[in-house]
Amino acid sequence: EIAYTGHLSGDVRALPLPLIMEGAFSMSPDDFKEQFGFSKPDPDDSTVVFTCKAGIRSMTACQVLAMQGGYTRLVNYRGGAIDWFS
């Protein structure tokens, strides 16, 4: 999808929904960084923003992450890449 829509910004880190659903955010911080190449967001101090092409998968990601890791500062950018680039 990123190849089709493009990157939102250089600061954005991409993590596909299937990896989130498989427990990516349940990994230890060290394992997460080794696997994905960036630091795992801290559930107590980080606001995590999810987006996708239209906003549906990002909503699922927010729900899964809240259950998986106790994250409470989650944002679903509902417009997704379609809105961002228009």
N, C-alpha and C positions, 0 to 999 in steps of 0.2 A: 504494500500500500504506500509506503513512504516513497518508493521509486515513482509511483504514479502521482501522488499529491505533492511531494517535496517535503523538506524539513521545515518545521515551524520556525526554528531558530537554532543557532549553534549551542544554546544552553539547554536545549531539550534532549532528554534521554529517552530512547524508544525501548519499550519492552512489550512484546506481543501478548495479547490476552491469554493464549494457551499457556505461556510460561507463568503468568500470574496465577492462573487457575491451578497449575501444578504445584504451587507453593513457593514461588520465587521469594516472596517476602517473609517466608518462614525460615529461610536460610540464615545462617550466622552472617554477621557483617563481612567477615573475611571471605567466606565462601561466595557470598553475593558479589563482592568486588572482583574476585577471581573469575567467576562465571560470566559477568556482564560488563566488566571493565569500568564500572563507576561505583561510587559508594552507595550503600543501602541507605535510604532516607531514615532518619530517626523518628520513630512513631510519636515521640513526645515533642519534638522541636521542628518537624518539617511539615510544610504544606505540600501535598502531592496533587498535581493536576493531571488529569487523564483526558485524552482526546483521541478521536479516531476520525474516520472520514465523515460520518454523519452524527456521531454522538451516542450510538446505541451500545457498542462494545465498551466504550469508556464508562458508561453507567454501570455495566456489569463489573468492570474492573474495580470501580469504587466500592461496590457492594462486597465483592470477594475480599478486597484488601482490608476493609473494616472488620470482617470476620476473621481473617487470617492473622493479622498482626496487631490488632488493637489500634489501628490508625484512626484518628478522629478528624484530622484536618485534611479533608479530601475535597477536591473540586472536580466536577465533571464539566468540562467545556463542551456544552451541549451542541453548539453549532458545528463542532468538528472542523476538519480541514476545509470542508466546503465553505463554511462561513469565514474562516481565518483568511483564506486566499481571495475571497470575493471583494 
